[in-house]
Amino acid sequence: MNKTNNRGFFKLILIIAIGILILSALNLNLRDIVNSPAFKDNITYISDLAKNVWEDYLRTPVMFFWNTTFKNVVIVPFAENMRQMISGQGTSTFFSLVPQFNIPMATTTGN
């Protein structure tokens, strides 16, 4: 990991530690909060809401994008490059995997 990733990780640890200290200062027990019926009910509600949003709104467009675009543009070329690397053939460039279009360029005549 580079220094930038390390800083982000340490910031996250620091934020979690500060959060625990604030809960302690407010005399709140994290175990009691997590085990409370209200907390469990809220987690169940959020989970059910997320499942409903996925099933009712997001699943169809996400799966369409995955099956028609993402697999063909990212997954298949990645797998092909990995197969070539394993067999010692080298790799393809990104532009060799992208469909090419021959569009004639307009030419101008100089006066």
TIKETI-618134 format. One record per atom (N, C-alpha, C): atom name; residue in three letters; residue number from 1; x, y, z. Coordinates in Angstrom, 2 decimals, always signed. Layout:
N
CA;Ala;NUM;X;Y;Z .
...
***
This chain:
111
N;Met;1;+0.85;-1.18;+0.00 .
CA;Met;1;+0.00;+0.00;+0.00 .
C;Met;1;+0.89;+1.24;+0.00 .
N;Asn;2;+0.41;+2.28;-0.66 .
CA;Asn;2;+1.21;+3.49;-0.68 .
C;Asn;2;+0.80;+4.40;+0.47 .
N;Lys;3;+1.50;+5.53;+0.58 .
CA;Lys;3;+1.27;+6.42;+1.72 .
C;Lys;3;-0.14;+7.00;+1.74 .
N;Thr;4;-0.71;+7.27;+0.55 .
CA;Thr;4;-2.06;+7.82;+0.50 .
C;Thr;4;-3.07;+6.84;+1.08 .
N;Asn;5;-2.96;+5.56;+0.71 .
CA;Asn;5;-3.87;+4.55;+1.25 .
C;Asn;5;-3.68;+4.39;+2.75 .
N;Asn;6;-2.43;+4.45;+3.22 .
CA;Asn;6;-2.17;+4.33;+4.65 .
C;Asn;6;-2.81;+5.47;+5.42 .
N;Arg;7;-2.73;+6.69;+4.88 .
CA;Arg;7;-3.33;+7.84;+5.57 .
C;Arg;7;-4.84;+7.66;+5.69 .
N;Gly;8;-5.48;+7.18;+4.62 .
CA;Gly;8;-6.93;+6.96;+4.67 .
C;Gly;8;-7.31;+5.90;+5.67 .
N;Phe;9;-6.52;+4.84;+5.75 .
CA;Phe;9;-6.79;+3.77;+6.71 .
C;Phe;9;-6.64;+4.28;+8.14 .
N;Phe;10;-5.57;+5.03;+8.39 .
CA;Phe;10;-5.35;+5.55;+9.74 .
C;Phe;10;-6.41;+6.59;+10.12 .
N;Lys;11;-6.88;+7.36;+9.16 .
CA;Lys;11;-7.96;+8.32;+9.44 .
C;Lys;11;-9.23;+7.57;+9.84 .
N;Leu;12;-9.52;+6.47;+9.13 .
CA;Leu;12;-10.70;+5.68;+9.46 .
C;Leu;12;-10.60;+5.12;+10.88 .
N;Ile;13;-9.44;+4.57;+11.23 .
CA;Ile;13;-9.22;+4.04;+12.58 .
C;Ile;13;-9.38;+5.15;+13.61 .
N;Leu;14;-8.84;+6.33;+13.32 .
CA;Leu;14;-8.94;+7.46;+14.23 .
C;Leu;14;-10.39;+7.90;+14.40 .
N;Ile;15;-11.16;+7.95;+13.33 .
CA;Ile;15;-12.57;+8.34;+13.41 .
C;Ile;15;-13.35;+7.34;+14.24 .
N;Ile;16;-13.09;+6.04;+14.05 .
CA;Ile;16;-13.78;+5.01;+14.84 .
C;Ile;16;-13.43;+5.15;+16.32 .
N;Ala;17;-12.15;+5.38;+16.62 .
CA;Ala;17;-11.73;+5.53;+18.02 .
C;Ala;17;-12.39;+6.76;+18.65 .
N;Ile;18;-12.45;+7.86;+17.91 .
CA;Ile;18;-13.10;+9.08;+18.44 .
C;Ile;18;-14.58;+8.82;+18.67 .
N;Gly;19;-15.22;+8.10;+17.75 .
CA;Gly;19;-16.63;+7.77;+17.93 .
C;Gly;19;-16.87;+6.95;+19.18 .
N;Ile;20;-16.01;+5.99;+19.44 .
CA;Ile;20;-16.15;+5.16;+20.65 .
C;Ile;20;-15.92;+6.00;+21.90 .
N;Leu;21;-14.95;+6.91;+21.84 .
CA;Leu;21;-14.71;+7.80;+22.98 .
C;Leu;21;-15.92;+8.70;+23.25 .
N;Ile;22;-16.54;+9.20;+22.19 .
CA;Ile;22;-17.73;+10.05;+22.37 .
C;Ile;22;-18.86;+9.25;+23.00 .
N;Leu;23;-19.07;+8.01;+22.53 .
CA;Leu;23;-20.11;+7.17;+23.14 .
C;Leu;23;-19.80;+6.92;+24.61 .
N;Ser;24;-18.53;+6.71;+24.93 .
CA;Ser;24;-18.15;+6.49;+26.32 .
C;Ser;24;-18.38;+7.74;+27.15 .
N;Ala;25;-18.05;+8.90;+26.60 .
CA;Ala;25;-18.23;+10.17;+27.32 .
C;Ala;25;-19.72;+10.43;+27.59 .
N;Leu;26;-20.57;+9.97;+26.66 .
CA;Leu;26;-22.02;+10.14;+26.85 .
C;Leu;26;-22.61;+9.02;+27.68 .
N;Asn;27;-21.74;+8.14;+28.20 .
CA;Asn;27;-22.15;+7.03;+29.06 .
C;Asn;27;-23.12;+6.08;+28.34 .
N;Leu;28;-22.83;+5.83;+27.04 .
CA;Leu;28;-23.64;+4.90;+26.27 .
C;Leu;28;-22.84;+3.61;+26.06 .
N;Asn;29;-23.51;+2.49;+26.28 .
CA;Asn;29;-22.88;+1.19;+26.11 .
C;Asn;29;-23.21;+0.66;+24.72 .
N;Leu;30;-22.20;+0.49;+23.89 .
CA;Leu;30;-22.39;+0.05;+22.51 .
C;Leu;30;-23.06;-1.32;+22.45 .
N;Arg;31;-22.69;-2.22;+23.35 .
CA;Arg;31;-23.29;-3.56;+23.37 .
C;Arg;31;-24.79;-3.48;+23.65 .
N;Asp;32;-25.18;-2.61;+24.59 .
CA;Asp;32;-26.61;-2.47;+24.91 .
C;Asp;32;-27.37;-1.89;+23.71 .
N;Ile;33;-26.73;-0.95;+23.01 .
CA;Ile;33;-27.38;-0.34;+21.85 .
C;Ile;33;-27.60;-1.39;+20.76 .
N;Val;34;-26.56;-2.16;+20.45 .
CA;Val;34;-26.65;-3.15;+19.37 .
C;Val;34;-27.63;-4.26;+19.72 .
N;Asn;35;-27.72;-4.64;+20.97 .
CA;Asn;35;-28.62;-5.72;+21.38 .
C;Asn;35;-30.04;-5.25;+21.67 .
N;Ser;36;-30.31;-3.96;+21.59 .
CA;Ser;36;-31.65;-3.47;+21.91 .
C;Ser;36;-32.65;-3.85;+20.81 .
N;Pro;37;-33.89;-4.09;+21.18 .
CA;Pro;37;-34.92;-4.44;+20.19 .
C;Pro;37;-35.13;-3.32;+19.16 .
N;Ala;38;-35.03;-2.08;+19.58 .
CA;Ala;38;-35.23;-0.97;+18.64 .
C;Ala;38;-34.14;-0.98;+17.56 .
N;Phe;39;-32.89;-1.22;+17.95 .
CA;Phe;39;-31.79;-1.27;+16.98 .
C;Phe;39;-32.00;-2.41;+16.00 .
N;Lys;40;-32.35;-3.58;+16.51 .
CA;Lys;40;-32.58;-4.74;+15.65 .
C;Lys;40;-33.75;-4.49;+14.70 .
N;Asp;41;-34.80;-3.84;+15.19 .
CA;Asp;41;-35.95;-3.52;+14.35 .
C;Asp;41;-35.55;-2.53;+13.26 .
N;Asn;42;-34.73;-1.54;+13.60 .
CA;Asn;42;-34.27;-0.56;+12.61 .
C;Asn;42;-33.40;-1.22;+11.54 .
N;Ile;43;-32.52;-2.13;+11.94 .
CA;Ile;43;-31.66;-2.83;+10.99 .
C;Ile;43;-32.51;-3.69;+10.05 .
N;Thr;44;-33.51;-4.36;+10.59 .
CA;Thr;44;-34.41;-5.18;+9.76 .
C;Thr;44;-35.16;-4.29;+8.77 .
N;Tyr;45;-35.64;-3.14;+9.23 .
CA;Tyr;45;-36.37;-2.21;+8.36 .
C;Tyr;45;-35.47;-1.73;+7.22 .
N;Ile;46;-34.23;-1.33;+7.53 .
CA;Ile;46;-33.31;-0.84;+6.51 .
C;Ile;46;-32.97;-1.97;+5.52 .
N;Ser;47;-32.76;-3.16;+6.03 .
CA;Ser;47;-32.46;-4.31;+5.18 .
C;Ser;47;-33.62;-4.61;+4.23 .
N;Asp;48;-34.84;-4.63;+4.75 .
CA;Asp;48;-36.01;-4.88;+3.92 .
C;Asp;48;-36.20;-3.77;+2.88 .
N;Leu;49;-35.96;-2.52;+3.27 .
CA;Leu;49;-36.07;-1.41;+2.35 .
C;Leu;49;-35.06;-1.53;+1.22 .
N;Ala;50;-33.82;-1.88;+1.55 .
CA;Ala;50;-32.78;-2.04;+0.53 .
C;Ala;50;-33.14;-3.18;-0.43 .
N;Lys;51;-33.64;-4.29;+0.10 .
CA;Lys;51;-34.05;-5.41;-0.76 .
C;Lys;51;-35.17;-4.99;-1.70 .
N;Asn;52;-36.15;-4.25;-1.18 .
CA;Asn;52;-37.27;-3.81;-2.02 .
C;Asn;52;-36.81;-2.84;-3.11 .
N;Val;53;-35.93;-1.92;-2.77 .
CA;Val;53;-35.41;-0.98;-3.77 .
C;Val;53;-34.65;-1.74;-4.84 .
N;Trp;54;-33.83;-2.71;-4.45 .
CA;Trp;54;-33.09;-3.51;-5.43 .
C;Trp;54;-34.05;-4.26;-6.35 .
N;Glu;55;-35.01;-4.98;-5.77 .
CA;Glu;55;-35.92;-5.80;-6.57 .
C;Glu;55;-36.85;-4.96;-7.44 .
N;Asp;56;-37.38;-3.85;-6.91 .
CA;Asp;56;-38.39;-3.08;-7.63 .
C;Asp;56;-37.82;-2.06;-8.61 .
N;Tyr;57;-36.63;-1.51;-8.33 .
CA;Tyr;57;-36.14;-0.40;-9.13 .
C;Tyr;57;-34.77;-0.64;-9.78 .
N;Leu;58;-33.85;-1.25;-9.07 .
CA;Leu;58;-32.47;-1.29;-9.55 .
C;Leu;58;-32.08;-2.56;-10.29 .
N;Arg;59;-32.68;-3.68;-9.95 .
CA;Arg;59;-32.22;-4.95;-10.50 .
C;Arg;59;-32.27;-5.00;-12.02 .
N;Thr;60;-33.37;-4.62;-12.63 .
CA;Thr;60;-33.52;-4.72;-14.08 .
C;Thr;60;-32.50;-3.86;-14.83 .
N;Pro;61;-32.38;-2.54;-14.52 .
CA;Pro;61;-31.38;-1.77;-15.28 .
C;Pro;61;-29.94;-2.18;-14.99 .
N;Val;62;-29.63;-2.53;-13.75 .
CA;Val;62;-28.26;-2.94;-13.42 .
C;Val;62;-27.91;-4.23;-14.14 .
N;Met;63;-28.81;-5.20;-14.12 .
CA;Met;63;-28.53;-6.47;-14.78 .
C;Met;63;-28.47;-6.30;-16.30 .
N;Phe;64;-29.29;-5.42;-16.85 .
CA;Phe;64;-29.22;-5.13;-18.29 .
C;Phe;64;-27.85;-4.55;-18.64 .
N;Phe;65;-27.41;-3.56;-17.87 .
CA;Phe;65;-26.09;-2.96;-18.10 .
C;Phe;65;-24.99;-4.00;-17.94 .
N;Trp;66;-25.09;-4.83;-16.91 .
CA;Trp;66;-24.07;-5.86;-16.66 .
C;Trp;66;-23.99;-6.83;-17.84 .
N;Asn;67;-25.14;-7.33;-18.28 .
CA;Asn;67;-25.16;-8.36;-19.32 .
C;Asn;67;-24.86;-7.82;-20.71 .
N;Thr;68;-25.21;-6.58;-21.01 .
CA;Thr;68;-25.04;-6.07;-22.36 .
C;Thr;68;-23.76;-5.27;-22.54 .
N;Thr;69;-23.27;-4.63;-21.49 .
CA;Thr;69;-22.13;-3.73;-21.66 .
C;Thr;69;-20.94;-4.15;-20.83 .
N;Phe;70;-21.08;-4.18;-19.54 .
CA;Phe;70;-19.96;-4.37;-18.63 .
C;Phe;70;-19.21;-5.66;-18.91 .
N;Lys;71;-19.95;-6.77;-19.09 .
CA;Lys;71;-19.29;-8.05;-19.35 .
C;Lys;71;-18.47;-7.99;-20.63 .
N;Asn;72;-19.04;-7.40;-21.67 .
CA;Asn;72;-18.36;-7.38;-22.97 .
C;Asn;72;-17.20;-6.41;-23.02 .
N;Val;73;-17.27;-5.33;-22.26 .
CA;Val;73;-16.23;-4.30;-22.32 .
C;Val;73;-15.15;-4.53;-21.27 .
N;Val;74;-15.50;-5.08;-20.11 .
CA;Val;74;-14.53;-5.21;-19.02 .
C;Val;74;-14.17;-6.67;-18.74 .
N;Ile;75;-15.14;-7.51;-18.46 .
CA;Ile;75;-14.89;-8.86;-17.98 .
C;Ile;75;-14.27;-9.74;-19.07 .
N;Val;76;-14.87;-9.76;-20.26 .
CA;Val;76;-14.36;-10.63;-21.32 .
C;Val;76;-12.94;-10.23;-21.74 .
N;Pro;77;-12.65;-8.93;-21.99 .
CA;Pro;77;-11.27;-8.56;-22.32 .
C;Pro;77;-10.28;-8.87;-21.19 .
N;Phe;78;-10.70;-8.66;-19.94 .
CA;Phe;78;-9.83;-8.98;-18.81 .
C;Phe;78;-9.50;-10.46;-18.78 .
N;Ala;79;-10.52;-11.29;-18.95 .
CA;Ala;79;-10.30;-12.74;-18.93 .
C;Ala;79;-9.41;-13.16;-20.10 .
N;Glu;80;-9.60;-12.56;-21.28 .
CA;Glu;80;-8.76;-12.88;-22.43 .
C;Glu;80;-7.31;-12.48;-22.18 .
N;Asn;81;-7.10;-11.30;-21.62 .
CA;Asn;81;-5.74;-10.87;-21.31 .
C;Asn;81;-5.09;-11.79;-20.27 .
N;Met;82;-5.85;-12.19;-19.27 .
CA;Met;82;-5.30;-13.10;-18.26 .
C;Met;82;-4.92;-14.44;-18.89 .
N;Arg;83;-5.78;-14.96;-19.79 .
CA;Arg;83;-5.48;-16.21;-20.47 .
C;Arg;83;-4.20;-16.08;-21.29 .
N;Gln;84;-4.05;-14.95;-21.99 .
CA;Gln;84;-2.84;-14.73;-22.79 .
C;Gln;84;-1.61;-14.60;-21.90 .
N;Met;85;-1.74;-13.91;-20.76 .
CA;Met;85;-0.61;-13.77;-19.86 .
C;Met;85;-0.17;-15.11;-19.30 .
N;Ile;86;-1.14;-15.93;-18.92 .
CA;Ile;86;-0.82;-17.24;-18.35 .
C;Ile;86;-0.13;-18.13;-19.38 .
N;Ser;87;-0.55;-18.02;-20.63 .
CA;Ser;87;+0.06;-18.85;-21.67 .
C;Ser;87;+1.34;-18.23;-22.22 .
N;Gly;88;+1.73;-17.04;-21.72 .
CA;Gly;88;+2.98;-16.41;-22.12 .
C;Gly;88;+2.92;-15.66;-23.43 .
N;Gln;89;+1.73;-15.32;-23.90 .
CA;Gln;89;+1.58;-14.63;-25.18 .
C;Gln;89;+1.64;-13.11;-25.06 .
N;Gly;90;+1.71;-12.57;-23.89 .
CA;Gly;90;+1.63;-11.11;-23.74 .
C;Gly;90;+0.18;-10.69;-23.62 .
N;Thr;91;-0.05;-9.40;-23.65 .
CA;Thr;91;-1.41;-8.91;-23.48 .
C;Thr;91;-1.81;-8.04;-24.65 .
N;Ser;92;-3.11;-7.86;-24.79 .
CA;Ser;92;-3.65;-6.96;-25.80 .
C;Ser;92;-3.71;-5.56;-25.23 .
N;Thr;93;-3.67;-4.59;-26.10 .
CA;Thr;93;-3.86;-3.23;-25.64 .
C;Thr;93;-5.35;-2.96;-25.55 .
N;Phe;94;-5.71;-1.94;-24.80 .
CA;Phe;94;-7.12;-1.60;-24.64 .
C;Phe;94;-7.75;-1.29;-26.00 .
N;Phe;95;-7.03;-0.54;-26.83 .
CA;Phe;95;-7.61;-0.09;-28.09 .
C;Phe;95;-7.79;-1.24;-29.08 .
N;Ser;96;-7.04;-2.32;-28.92 .
CA;Ser;96;-7.25;-3.46;-29.81 .
C;Ser;96;-8.51;-4.23;-29.43 .
N;Leu;97;-9.02;-4.02;-28.22 .
CA;Leu;97;-10.23;-4.72;-27.78 .
C;Leu;97;-11.50;-3.92;-28.01 .
N;Val;98;-11.34;-2.61;-28.24 .
CA;Val;98;-12.49;-1.74;-28.44 .
C;Val;98;-12.92;-1.83;-29.90 .
N;Pro;99;-14.21;-1.95;-30.17 .
CA;Pro;99;-14.66;-1.99;-31.57 .
C;Pro;99;-14.18;-0.74;-32.32 .
N;Gln;100;-13.69;-0.96;-33.52 .
CA;Gln;100;-13.18;+0.14;-34.33 .
C;Gln;100;-14.21;+0.55;-35.37 .
N;Phe;101;-14.31;+1.84;-35.62 .
CA;Phe;101;-15.22;+2.37;-36.63 .
C;Phe;101;-14.39;+3.18;-37.62 .
N;Asn;102;-14.59;+2.91;-38.89 .
CA;Asn;102;-13.90;+3.67;-39.93 .
C;Asn;102;-14.79;+4.81;-40.37 .
N;Ile;103;-14.51;+5.99;-39.87 .
CA;Ile;103;-15.29;+7.17;-40.22 .
C;Ile;103;-14.41;+8.05;-41.09 .
N;Pro;104;-14.83;+8.30;-42.32 .
CA;Pro;104;-13.99;+9.13;-43.17 .
C;Pro;104;-13.92;+10.55;-42.63 .
N;Met;105;-12.72;+11.10;-42.69 .
CA;Met;105;-12.51;+12.45;-42.21 .
C;Met;105;-12.79;+13.42;-43.35 .
N;Ala;106;-13.44;+14.51;-43.04 .
CA;Ala;106;-13.71;+15.53;-44.04 .
C;Ala;106;-12.41;+16.22;-44.41 .
N;Thr;107;-12.21;+16.45;-45.67 .
CA;Thr;107;-11.00;+17.15;-46.10 .
C;Thr;107;-11.38;+18.53;-46.57 .
N;Thr;108;-10.49;+19.46;-46.37 .
CA;Thr;108;-10.73;+20.83;-46.81 .
C;Thr;108;-9.74;+21.16;-47.91 .
N;Thr;109;-10.17;+21.95;-48.79 .
CA;Thr;109;-9.26;+22.38;-49.87 .
C;Thr;109;-8.80;+23.79;-49.55 .
N;Gly;110;-7.54;+24.00;-49.72 .
CA;Gly;110;-6.98;+25.31;-49.42 .
C;Gly;110;-7.06;+26.23;-50.63 .
N;Asn;111;-7.33;+27.50;-50.42 .
CA;Asn;111;-7.37;+28.47;-51.51 .
C;Asn;111;-6.15;+29.31;-51.50 .
***
